[in-house]
Each structure stands twice: as C-alpha cells, then as structure tokens.
C-alpha cells in the first residue's frame, strides 16, 4: 500500500502512515479529512493535530464553540496533545473532543498560563492600564537626590570651609605655582635694611617701592606704551570739537565743546604720573625704553595742552561780546607751537618716533 501523503510503502492494514502520520482509514473518512487547514493562519494540518503547530489555534471541529472561545481568550491551546487513532476516526464522525476523550475543557487544565483571580490582583490606579502598568523609577529618583546632596555638601565645604583647611590648600597651590613658573612672579620686593642692633633708638625706614625685573618690566612698559598711543583717537575728536566750537557766540556751548580737551589732558597727565612711578633695577635693559615712553607721553600732553590754552582764551571772552573779534588772540597758542615748516613740532616728533620706540623683550 502506498501512502497518499509521503508516497512510501506502508502495511495494507495500517490506518495511519508510520512515516508521515497521515490517516489511511476508510475512503469516506479520508476524503472528509484529506485536506485540513488552520482557520487562523491557513497552515495545512495533520489529521491527528489538535492545534496548529504555527499559531496554536485549535484544529477545525476539535472544540465546541464555547470551549474554543474560552481557550483562545486565555491563550491555552499550545499544549493540547495529539489525538489517538481512535480519536481521529471518531472525529470524522462528528463528536466533539469532550465526548470522545471525556476530558474537561477547563481553561486552566493545560497550565500554560495562570490567570490570577480578580480578588488577588491589586486594583489599578485611575486611568492606568492594568496589563501595562506604568513603571515608577523610585531607585533612579533616590540616586539623583543622593548625587545632588553630595555635590551640595562638597560646595559647602569649599565655600564655608567649616574645617579651616582651604587656606592651607591655597597656600600650597601658590607655592607650587611659584616653583613651577618663577618667571611669572614678575616683581621682587626691595629688601628692607637690616636693623642696626648697636643703635636701638634709630629705626630704619622700610621702603615699599617695587622694582620691576625681567618679564614684569617688559609687560608694564608695553602696557604704558599702548596707553599713550591709544590717546591719538580721542585727540582727533578733541581737535574736531575745537574747530567747530572755539568761535561760538554762546558761552555755554563753548564750555561744552571744551570739556573733551580738558578731560583728555588730565588722562595724559595721569599716564605720565604712572610712568614716573615705574622703578627698574639698576642697569636694567629697559631703562632706555622707559625714557622713550616718558618722552612720547610728554609730546602727547603738549599736543592736548596747546588746545586747552587756546580754549582758556576763548572761554575768557565775556558773554555778549563778539568772539570772532578775538580770533587771532585765541589761536595764538597754536601758532606758537609751530616749527619753521609750519607744523606742530610735538606732532611731528611723536609720529616720527612712536613706532620705532616700542619696547622689545630683552
């Protein structure tokens, strides 16, 4: 006998193929169950299969309508055993599985999935899905709070210094920085003369004058040099204000126009005072640079001062009197500052030497 499914030789009296388990019963039963397909996924089923091996759905005609719905809802169909040969032949006649096998179709019989009783379940919060409950990251929140407390405690120790350890740490950092970068210390303090133990009545004076050396001297002189050069732009503004205001008939207008000149002269004088306060070590290579910067500042001061001298005459003209009639008198200081070529001598000297006198690092 040839199996119609696998086409292998089987015994003549066999009802089930020992090779592929195909049913080989009567022609009526075979024809009624020759092609069995899953109602869920459409896969072809064996005559002895109670469930689809792909999707787990019960085979057609296995369960009653009520039992199938219950088992499908509970998801308990995957572990149904295969039918015996007798059950297959009986199923062809039409009885249900409960009648043939005399088993209970209790949804909990397969134990594939245990459904907890409604009384044992914790009630879901309002609006919360009981099957997909929201996770509450309590552990993460606690870890974040601990991290914040730790950072706050560290900040408090650094700022408040309750143990009094920060001054020592700062001093140690400064000491190590001084050892690693000695050239950046910049200045050396003038040592006070030692006390003469032979004369207790005379107390030597201690000078607080700072002597600039090395890079500190170069950086200070360069800053003063740039400060003097920066006065050229304000001076251009002061010249424009002078040309447009020294002959105004309104005294208050002339006073307002003259304020820029007097303010600039005070600023240049302050720079000259700062230059005079610079102390260099003996035989310093920057001594000549210091003299050059002092000379540049002096020329700049003279250029502003001559404008202020002219403003003094203009502002001295009484209110209501014609200012134009005093034009020659007002501009006389400007003419006195001219050289033989008719140029302001301070301006000529400043422009001729400013670029060449920039300090160079020694």
C-alpha positions in Angstrom: 0.0 0.0 0.0 1.3 3.5 -0.9 0.8 6.4 1.5 -1.0 9.2 -0.5 0.9 11.8 1.5 4.6 10.8 1.5 4.3 8.1 -1.2 6.1 5.5 0.9 5.1 1.8 1.2 3.0 1.0 4.3 1.3 -2.2 5.6 -2.0 -2.9 3.9 -3.9 -3.0 7.2 -2.4 0.3 8.6 -4.8 3.1 9.3 -2.0 5.7 10.0 1.2 6.1 7.9 4.2 5.3 10.2 6.3 7.8 8.2 4.2 10.9 8.0 1.3 10.1 10.3 -1.2 10.6 7.5 -4.6 9.0 8.1 -5.1 5.9 6.0 -8.6 4.8 7.1 -11.8 4.4 5.0 -12.1 6.4 1.9 -15.1 8.3 3.2 -13.2 9.3 6.4 -10.0 10.0 4.4 -11.9 12.1 1.8 -13.6 14.1 4.6 -10.3 14.9 6.3 -7.9 14.8 3.4 -7.2 18.5 3.5 -7.3 20.2 6.9 -6.3 23.8 7.2 -5.9 26.1 10.2 -8.7 28.6 10.4 -6.3 31.2 11.9 -3.2 31.2 9.7 -4.2 28.8 6.9 -1.4 26.3 7.5 -2.1 22.7 6.4 -2.7 20.4 9.4 -2.2 16.7 10.0 -5.3 14.7 10.7 -4.1 14.0 14.2 -3.2 17.6 15.1 -5.5 19.2 17.7 -3.8 22.6 17.3 -2.0 24.4 14.6 1.8 23.9 15.0 2.4 27.5 13.8 -0.1 29.7 15.5 -1.5 27.3 18.2 -5.1 27.7 17.1 -7.4 24.6 17.7 -7.9 22.5 14.6 -11.3 22.8 13.0 -14.0 20.8 14.7 -11.9 19.9 17.8 -13.7 22.1 20.4 -17.2 23.3 20.9 -18.0 26.9 20.2 -18.0 27.8 23.9 -14.8 25.9 24.8 -12.9 27.3 21.8 -13.7 30.9 22.6 -12.7 30.3 26.2 -9.4 28.7 25.4 -8.5 31.2 22.7 -9.2 34.1 25.1 -7.0 32.5 27.7 -4.2 31.5 25.3 -4.3 27.9 26.4 -4.1 25.9 23.2 -0.4 25.3 22.7 -0.1 22.2 24.9 -3.1 20.2 23.6 -1.9 16.6 22.9 -2.3 14.9 19.6 -5.3 12.7 19.1 -5.0 8.9 19.1 -6.0 6.9 16.0 -9.4 6.1 17.6 -10.0 9.8 18.3 -9.2 10.6 14.7 -11.7 8.1 13.4 -14.3 9.3 15.9 -13.7 13.0 15.0 -14.5 12.2 11.4 -18.0 11.1 12.5 -18.6 14.5 14.1 -18.5 14.1 18.0 -16.7 16.8 20.0 -13.5 16.3 21.8 -15.2 16.3 25.2 -17.4 13.4 24.1 -14.5 11.4 22.7 -11.8 12.0 25.3 -14.1 12.6 28.2 -11.9 15.4 29.5 -12.7 18.7 31.0 -12.2 21.7 28.8 -11.4 23.8 31.9 -9.2 26.7 30.6 -6.8 26.1 33.5 -6.3 22.4 32.5 -3.2 23.0 30.3 -1.4 25.2 32.8 0.2 27.2 30.0 -0.8 30.5 31.7 -2.1 31.0 35.1 -4.8 33.7 35.4 -4.8 35.3 38.8 -8.1 35.7 40.5 -9.6 39.2 40.3 -9.6 39.3 44.1 -5.9 38.7 44.3 -5.0 41.5 41.9 -4.1 44.9 43.1 -6.5 47.5 41.9 -5.2 49.6 39.1 -4.8 53.4 39.6 -7.3 55.7 38.0 -6.8 55.7 34.2 -4.0 53.2 34.4 -3.9 50.1 32.1 -4.0 47.0 34.3 -2.0 45.0 31.8 0.7 47.6 31.1 1.2 49.5 34.3 3.5 52.5 34.4 6.9 51.9 36.0 7.8 54.2 38.8 11.6 54.8 38.9 11.9 55.2 42.6 15.5 54.0 42.6 16.6 56.5 39.9 15.0 59.4 41.8 16.7 58.4 45.0 20.1 58.1 43.2 19.6 61.6 41.7 18.8 63.1 45.1 21.9 61.5 46.6 24.0 62.9 43.9 22.6 66.4 44.4 23.2 66.2 48.2 26.8 65.1 47.6 27.5 68.0 45.2 25.9 70.4 47.6 28.0 69.1 50.5 31.2 69.5 48.5 30.3 73.0 47.5 29.5 73.9 51.2 32.9 72.5 52.3 34.8 74.6 49.7 32.9 77.8 50.3 32.2 77.8 54.0 35.4 75.9 54.9 34.0 74.6 58.3 37.2 72.7 59.0 39.6 75.5 58.2 41.6 73.6 55.6 41.2 75.8 52.5 43.8 78.5 53.4 46.4 75.8 53.7 45.4 74.3 50.3 45.5 77.8 48.6 48.9 78.5 50.1 50.3 75.2 48.9 49.0 75.8 45.4 50.6 79.2 45.3 53.9 77.8 46.5 53.9 75.1 43.9 52.9 77.6 41.2 55.8 79.9 42.2 58.2 76.9 41.9 56.9 75.8 38.5 56.6 79.3 37.0 59.2 81.6 38.6 59.3 83.9 35.6 55.6 84.8 36.1 56.1 86.2 39.6 57.0 89.4 37.9 58.3 91.6 40.7 60.8 91.4 43.5 60.3 93.3 46.7 63.0 95.7 47.8 64.6 94.2 50.9 64.4 96.3 54.0 67.7 97.2 55.5 68.7 95.1 58.5 68.2 96.6 61.9 71.3 98.0 63.5 71.4 96.3 66.8 74.1 98.7 68.0 71.6 101.7 68.0 68.2 100.8 69.4 67.0 104.4 69.2 67.2 104.7 65.4 64.6 102.6 63.4 65.4 102.3 59.7 62.6 103.1 57.3 61.3 100.3 55.2 60.6 101.2 51.5 57.5 99.7 49.9 58.7 100.6 46.4 58.5 97.7 43.9 61.3 97.2 41.4 60.3 95.6 38.1 62.5 93.0 36.6 62.5 90.7 33.6 59.2 90.0 32.0 57.3 92.1 34.5 59.3 95.2 33.4 58.6 94.5 29.8 54.9 93.9 30.2 54.4 97.1 32.3 56.3 99.2 29.8 54.4 97.7 26.9 51.1 98.5 28.6 52.1 102.1 29.2 53.3 102.4 25.6 50.0 101.2 24.2 48.2 103.5 26.6 50.0 106.6 25.2 49.3 105.5 21.6 45.6 105.0 22.4 45.2 108.7 23.1 45.5 109.5 19.4 41.9 108.7 18.6 40.4 110.8 21.4 42.8 113.6 20.4 41.3 113.6 16.8 37.8 114.0 18.4 39.1 116.9 20.6 40.5 118.7 17.5 37.2 118.4 15.7 35.3 119.8 18.7 37.8 122.7 18.9 37.5 123.6 15.2 33.7 123.6 15.4 33.3 125.4 18.8 36.0 127.8 19.8 34.3 130.7 18.0 30.7 130.0 19.1 28.9 133.1 20.4 27.1 131.1 23.1 29.5 130.7 26.1 27.7 127.6 27.4 28.2 126.0 24.0 31.9 126.8 24.0 32.2 125.3 27.5 30.5 122.1 26.5 32.8 121.8 23.4 35.9 122.4 25.5 35.2 119.6 28.1 36.8 116.9 26.0 40.2 118.7 25.7 40.5 119.3 29.5 39.4 115.7 30.2 42.0 114.3 27.8 44.8 116.4 29.2 44.0 115.1 32.7 44.1 111.5 31.4 47.5 112.0 29.7 48.9 113.6 32.9 47.8 110.5 34.9 49.7 108.3 32.4 52.8 110.4 32.9 52.5 110.1 36.6 52.2 106.3 36.2 55.4 106.3 34.1 57.3 108.3 36.7 56.3 105.7 39.3 58.0 102.8 37.4 61.1 101.6 39.2 63.6 99.5 37.3 66.5 97.5 38.7 70.0 99.0 38.3 71.4 98.6 34.8 68.1 97.4 33.6 68.0 96.8 29.8 64.6 98.5 29.8 65.8 101.9 31.1 66.0 103.4 27.6 62.5 102.1 26.8 61.2 103.9 29.9 62.7 107.2 28.8 61.2 106.8 25.3 57.8 106.2 26.7 58.0 109.2 29.0 59.0 111.4 26.0 56.1 110.1 23.9 53.7 110.9 26.7 55.2 114.4 27.0 54.7 115.1 23.3 51.1 113.8 23.6 50.5 116.1 26.6 51.8 119.1 24.8 49.6 118.5 21.8 46.5 118.5 24.1 47.7 121.3 26.3 48.0 123.8 23.4 44.4 123.2 22.6 43.5 123.8 26.3 45.5 127.0 26.3 43.5 128.3 23.2 40.3 127.2 24.9 41.2 129.3 28.0 41.3 132.4 25.9 38.1 131.6 24.1 36.2 130.9 27.3 37.5 134.2 28.8 35.6 136.3 26.2 32.6 137.8 28.1 29.1 136.8 27.2 27.5 139.0 24.6 30.9 140.1 23.2 31.9 139.1 19.7 34.2 136.0 19.9 35.3 136.4 16.3 37.0 139.7 17.0 39.3 137.8 19.3 40.2 135.1 16.8 43.9 135.9 16.4 44.3 136.1 20.2 42.5 132.7 20.7 44.7 130.9 18.1 48.0 132.4 19.2 49.0 129.4 21.3 48.5 127.1 18.2 50.9 129.3 16.2 53.5 129.3 18.9 53.6 125.5 18.8 54.5 125.5 15.0 58.1 124.9 13.8 59.8 126.6 10.8 57.9 124.4 8.4 54.5 125.5 9.8 53.9 122.1 11.6 53.2 121.3 15.2 56.6 120.2 16.5 55.2 117.8 19.1 53.0 116.1 16.5 56.0 115.7 14.1 58.2 114.2 16.8 55.5 111.9 18.1 54.7 110.4 14.6 58.4 110.1 13.7 59.3 108.1 16.8 56.2 106.2 18.1 56.6 103.1 16.0 60.4 102.8 16.5 60.2 103.2 20.2 58.0 100.2 21.0 59.6 98.1 23.8 61.3 94.9 22.8 61.8 91.9 25.1 65.3 91.5 26.4 
